[in-house]
Amino acid sequence: MLQNAKIDNYPGNIRDLNQRILKAALKSNDLKNFLDEIVIIGAENTEAKSCDIFLLEESKDGNQKLRLYSTSREIDQKYKDAEYYIPQRKPFQKKGEGKRKVMDYLSKYLLQKLNYTPAELEKYKEELKKEDKNLLNIIWEKGKSLIDIVEEMGDDLPDLVEKGELPMGLTAYTVKTNQATPPLNGSQIWEHPEWRGSYWDLHEISTSLIQVPLQKKSNGKVVGMIKIENHLSSTPVSKLNATHESQVYCFTDYHKEILTTLADSIIIAIRKILYAYDTYKKIYGTKILKKINELEVISPEDNVKLYDKLKEFYSKLDIEIEDISGINRIYNKVTKLVNDIAQVLNLYGTLDLIDNIGPAFEPLLGTDIKYREHFIHQFQVFLLGYYLINKEPKLYQNLLNYLQKINPDYQMEDVLKLWFITAMFHDFSYSVAKMEGWLENYFSRFSFPTQFHINWNAIYTHYEIEKINLVELISSNSDKTKYEISNIIKDAFIEENDHGILSGLMLMKNVEGIDEILVREAGCAISMHTETVYEQLGKLHLNQFPFAFLLVFCDNVQEWGRPVMMNLIPHLNVKLEDILTYKDTIEIKLIYQKLTSEQKRIIETNIAPITKYWHSNSNLKFNIKLYEDSEQEPFRQYLFPYL
């Protein structure tokens, strides 16, 4: 028996609803928290058993899908990321067409997977009909959903939906047509042309629902939908066409108005809450994470675990509303990820440096109007190198061969450990190198006379053992004498306050509990990554110092997502277009905004020296191509010569 839900104090309810929405919005700067509050408000104000919000995102193949984002009900963990594919095809038009398609597919399942004969199948259907049931009821009673059956059949659900062999579902239909559904009840739901049945495992059948698309007012674009389902006063219905067994309360246009009010508030929240904050994707981009996501990583175990951490991080950024918003949250999330990676690689000795040296000084140095972000820069350098190590076998073999000359027992895990330490700490003393100038700048702003100077000579003597090890490592693969190398290091440290030498020596001094050889090699690579040092060492090549070469390459090419800390705006608008590996060549493509001649000169000044001093080999070449705006040909190309 269908009944209308009771409505009391209509104007007062709407007023209270608006006050609750406003209160939720004002106390939250996080969209997820806000939407979690909205579904609770929605369920309570409509007396619905469930209120759900789905948001639209783009899948890996470029198609659109709806993902469950917030729900007022308790659901199993495996349904936390429930999604609906939005097909390109036109919606079905005939009443009951969706249900017929589902029944046909379930019949196919019984014939193919459960080995029914056509006669047995028809007899089975007749028996179910006598019990006022059908095949869907039986599937639900077995604790399965249509999705489970599709998986058992080895089919692809989006493909079946696109071909019209299965309905898209009412949720996808609402977004596809950009039309709110009127209150649907009982057979109106089940006979809808695109009804697909329950997405979930066995639970109460839907007997009443309302769905409203989330539509941007500016351009009419749909970004998701909100729905309510089944009134609290209704008793559960266990099978289709069985409303006579239960008392079912219907939703009305009043409830639709409430849902529309909630939908409007969500659109405002998406605009005000999400886009008012800096996001990881907006500042740093996700191209390199996407490239890593496309890798096929098999072994060893540590590499697979590390890969899974990066994929998880990327998957959260892949949903726009789950992006990390606000610079503090970005730093916290990236710091946690870097910590997780260090633990996967058993590099616990680096954790204290990551937590206390990593992003700690970035806000301080950010008061310099020219200072560019460095912590996430180091992370992106690591990502780029990690991708190349896993993508290009010749590069990986070059790195491994270098290590195995030191110790034949070194394997992939050790390559990854050494690269992680090298990339994540190559600039971690940048703050020390800049501190003297920063302090002078600070005091001068207040007309405060000071003669503040760091005693670099005294500090230099603090690293006696590390200097000896560094000189030994460089000289073992260089034409320079130990005396020459020692002077180069000393001048760079004392006269230039070179952050590469500082970082290398400080790393070697302060990291404990990790293979000393790997730490020394990382310190060596870091010490050689600045022009101040490598221009004094002469011609250097990949075979001599492969980790230093990889660092120099990745560090210099990583120009995307390098904002000036004071305003978080990139000093140049540049993005990573592609990473290509072909014919023994690694090629990076960067696309810049329209550039002035002076900007091009600065870019040339920064990048050109690396190809002057660093060389690849004939078996593996490195290439950097710089494009301007939408130009088809690069305005600069840097090919590392090979020896």
WOKAHU-V325778 format. One record per backbone hydrogen bond with DSSP energy under -1.0 kcal/mol. CO is the residue of the C=O (numbers start at 1). NH is the residue of the N-H. Records with the same first field share a line. If there is no record, write none. Layout:
CO->NH ; NH
This chain:
1->248
3->250
9->13
10->14
11->15
12->16
13->17
14->18
15->19
16->20
17->21
18->22
19->23
20->24
21->25
22->26
23->27
30->34
31->35
32->36
33->37
34->38
35->39
37->41
38->42
39->43
40->44
41->45
42->46
43->48
47->232
50->229
51->72
52->227
53->69 ; 70
54->225
55->67
57->65
59->62
63->59
64->86
65->57
66->84
67->55
70->53
76->79
77->80
79->82
82->68
84->66
94->97
96->100
97->101
98->102
99->103
100->104
101->105
102->106
103->107
104->108
105->109
106->110
107->111
108->112
109->113 ; 114
110->116
117->121
118->122
119->123
120->124
121->125
122->126
123->127
124->128
125->129
126->130
128->133
129->132
134->138
135->139
136->140
137->141
138->142
139->144
140->143
145->149
146->150
147->151
148->152
149->153
150->155
156->160
157->161
158->162
159->163
160->165 ; 166
169->173
170->174
171->175
172->176
173->177
174->179
184->209
185->188
186->189 ; 190
187->191
189->192
191->96
192->195
194->169
207->186
208->230
209->184
210->228
211->181
212->226
214->223
216->220
221->216
223->56
224->214
225->54
226->212
227->52
228->210
229->50
230->49
231->234
237->205
242->245
243->246
247->235
248->3
250->5
252->256
253->257
254->258
255->259
256->260
257->261
258->262
259->263
260->264
261->265
262->266
263->267
264->268
265->269
266->270
267->271
268->272
269->273 ; 274
270->275
274->277
278->326
279->283
280->284 ; 285
286->290
287->291
288->292
289->293
290->294
292->295
300->304
301->305
302->306
303->307
304->308
305->309
306->310
307->311
308->312
309->313
310->314
311->315
312->316
313->317
314->318
319->322
320->323
324->280
326->330
327->331
328->332
329->333
330->334
331->335
332->336
333->337
334->338
335->339
336->340
337->341
338->342
339->343
340->344
341->345
342->347
343->346
347->350
348->351
350->354
351->355
352->356
353->357 ; 358
361->365
362->366
364->367
365->368
368->371
371->565
374->378
375->379
376->380
377->381
378->382
379->383
380->384
381->385
382->386
383->387
384->388
385->389
386->390
387->391
388->392
392->396
393->397
394->398
395->399
396->400
397->401
398->402
399->403
400->404
401->405
403->406 ; 407
407->410
411->415
412->416
413->417
414->418
415->419
416->420
417->421
418->422
419->423
420->424
421->425
427->430
429->433
430->434
434->438
435->439
436->440
437->441
438->442
439->443
440->444
441->445
443->448
444->447
454->456
455->459
456->460
457->461
459->462
460->463
463->467
464->468
465->469
466->470
467->471
468->472
469->473
470->474
471->475
472->476
474->477
475->478
481->485
482->486
483->487
484->488
485->489
486->490
487->491
488->492
489->493
490->494
491->495 ; 496
492->498
498->502
499->503
500->504
501->505
502->506
503->507
504->508
505->509
506->510
507->511
515->519
516->520
517->521
518->522
519->523
520->524
521->525
522->526
523->527
524->528
526->529
530->533 ; 534
531->535
533->536
540->615
541->545
545->549
546->550
547->551
548->552
549->553
550->554
551->555
552->556
553->557
554->558
557->559
563->373
564->568
569->564
572->574
573->593
575->591
578->589
580->587
582->585
584->621
585->582
586->623
587->580
588->625
589->577 ; 578
590->627
591->575
592->629
596->600
597->601
598->602
599->603
600->604
601->605
602->606
603->607
604->608
607->610
609->613
610->614
613->540
615->542
616->643
617->620
620->617
621->586
622->640
623->588
624->638
625->590
626->635 ; 636
627->592
628->631
636->626
638->624
641->616
